């Protein structure tokens, strides 16, 4: 109460930039086209939503600092909210410390009936590697999740590897369609994005202080696969379209 009287309240840190006028216009057009779809209609039209997330392994001596920096909120005044010290940083550490970290990417795909595919991606992740993933993992996963279907439609964002010619060929060969005309710079409209912060929190909870990078990779996959609310991701598209229209194409911060 004393802090509030002085103008300091608990607020989420800012980290997402506003959409450009052109992007907002395209997002608004997309949302208006789909805003009348019911949750059940989305479930009928989309079998799964997918995305790639990069997780970072930190040496044990950097983890206390990480815990402090990645906090999503703090007490601040309205004037302080836009100051650099109160924004979530893009880089947690100095270059010398950051060079000691390692990265692992996980491809996640969540179906309308709540099944989850989580696969570690090879480094570097290319269009050719994604094409292999489509043939070896994604199609068998979708076929198992929807055995009565002979083709499937999934939502993927604007990652270049998803749109490469070799990836498109693999998707076509396996009867996997990608939801058309997805607006650029719209992770907030992709329900799969809801999985990542939950998985990140889960990961840091199960990742021991002395875990190796190999163990960390396994824990990343386990954390993504453990997401508990997968069956409601696709039905949330109705609300996302409504919010995007109400925001006139601006980021909806979902």
N, C-alpha and C positions, 0 to 999 in steps of 0.2 A: 504493500500500500504506500509506503514511504517513497519507493522508487517511482510509482505511478504519479504521485503528487509532484515529483520533480520532473515528470515528462518522460520517464524511462519505462517502456513496456516490453513484454516478450513479443518479438516479431520474427518472422521468417526472413532469412537472409536472401537478398536478391541475387540471381545468377543468370536469369534468362533475358536476352535482349528482345526488344520489340521487333515485330515483323516490318519489313519494308512495305511501302504502299502497294507495290506491284504484287508481292507475296500475299499480302492481306486480301487483295482483290481476288486472286486465284483461289485462296482458301475459302473465302466467302462464297464464291461461285460453286465450289465443290460442296460445301456444307448445305447450301440452299437446294442443290440438286437432290441431296439425300436426307434432308431433315424430316421428311414425312414418313420415313421407314420406321416401323415398330421394332422393338427388340427381337420379336420372333421372326420378322422378315430379315433382319440382319443375320440371325442364326441360320436361316434357310439359304441365304445368299453367300455367306462366308463360312468356310469350314475351319479356318485357322488364321491367327495373326502371328507374325514373326519379326524378328529383328536380331541384330548382333550387338553384343555388349562387351566392352573391354574392361576387365578387372585387373587391378594392379597389386602385385605382391610386394610387400615392404619388409626389409630386414627388421629383426626384433627391436633394435635400438631406435628405429624411426616410428614405431607404432604408437607410443604415447602421444607424440606430436600429432600424428594423423588423427587420433581420437579427438584431440582438441580442435583441430582445424576443420574437420568435416562435419562438425555440429551444424545442423540445418537452421538453428535459431539462436538468438541471444537477446539480452536486454539492451535496448537502444532507444534513443529519441528519434523522432521523425526526421530531424535534420541530419542525424548520423547515418540514416539508412542507406544513403547513396554514397557515403564516403568509402574509399578503398579498403580501409581497415575492417569495415563491417560487411563487405561483399564476400561471397564464397569464392575463394581463389581458384583459378584454373590450374595452378601448379601449387602443390602443397609444400615443396621443399626447394632449396637451392639446387642449382644444376649438378653440383658435385654429389650431393646426397641422392638426387633423383636418378642419377646414372646407375645407382646400385639397385634400383627397383627392376622388376620384371613384369611383363604383360602377358595376359592370356585372354583370348577372345572366345566367347561362348555364343553359339547360335541357339536361340530359343524359339520354339514354335508351340503355341497353345491353341487347342481346338475349342470349338463351341461346346463340346461336351466335357471339357475340363482336362483332357489328356495333355501331357506336356512332353515335348522332345527337347532335350538339352544336350548339345554336342560341342566339345572343344574344337576350335577351328585351328587348322594348320597355320604356320607362320612362314611366309606372308600369306594372307587370305586373298586369293585371286578369283577371277571369274571362272577359271578352269577348275579350281578347287571347290567352288560353290556348285558347279555343275556336277562334280562327283558326289557332293553332299546330297544334291537333289535326287540322283539316281540310287545312291546306296542307303540313304537314311530317310529323306523326306517323303518320297513316294511310298516306301514300305510302311512308314509310320501312319500316313494318311489312309492307306488301304486297310490297315489294321483298325484304325479308329472309326472308319466309315466303310465297312466291308460291302455294303450294297451299292456304293457309288463307283462309277467308272472314271469320273473326273472330279477334280476338286479345285475350289477357288480359295486363294489365300491372300492376305494383305501383307505386303512388304513395302518398306519406305523407299526413299530415293537413293540408297547405296548404289554406287556405280557397279559393283560386282554383281548385284541383282539384275542389272539392266544390260550387262555385257552380251554380245552376240552368242557366245558359247553357253552362257547361263540361260538365255532365252530359248536356245535350241534344246537344252536339257529339259526345261520346263515343258516345252511343247511335246517332246518325245514321251514324257511321263504323264501327260494329260493333267498337269498342274497349271492352272491359270492364275495370273496375278491380277488383283483388283485394279481396274484401269483408272488412268488419269489422276493418280495420287498427287496432291499438291506438294511442292518442294518445301523443305524446312518445316515439316509438320510432325515432329515426334510426339507432340502433345495430343495429336489426334489418333495415334496408334496405341491401342490398348496394351500391347506387349510392353510398352514403356513402363507400365505400372509394376511389372515384375521386377525390374532392375533395382529400384531402391529397397524393395522388400528383400530381395536376394542379397544385396550388399550388406544390409543389417544382419541377416541370417549368417552370411559368410563370416563377418567379423566376429560373430558370437561363437562359431564353431571352429574358427581357425586358431589353433593354439599358438602360443608365443614362440615356440621353437619349430613350427611346421616348416617343412621344406617347400620349395617351389612346386615339386611334383605333387605333394599332398595338397597344396593350395589349389592346383588345377582340378584335382578330384573334388575338393570341397566347393569350388565354383559351380561345377556341374550339379552336385548334390543340392546346393542352395537354390539354384534356378528350378530344378525338378521338384522341389518341395513347396513351391508357391501354392497356397491353399485355396485361392479364389479364382482359379482359371476358368471355371464355367460361367463366370459373370463378365469376362472381359469383352467378348464380342457384343453382348447385349448392351454394354455401356456406350456403344457407338451412337445410339439414339440421343443420349444426353450430350455427348461430345459435339454432335452436329448442332444441337440446340444452342449450346454455349458458344460455339464458333460463330453462329449467325448473330446471336445477341451481342457478341464482342466485335462484330463487323469484320471478322477475319483476323483479329488480333490473337496473340497467344492466349490460350485459356488456362495455362498453368496447371494442367492435370498431370 
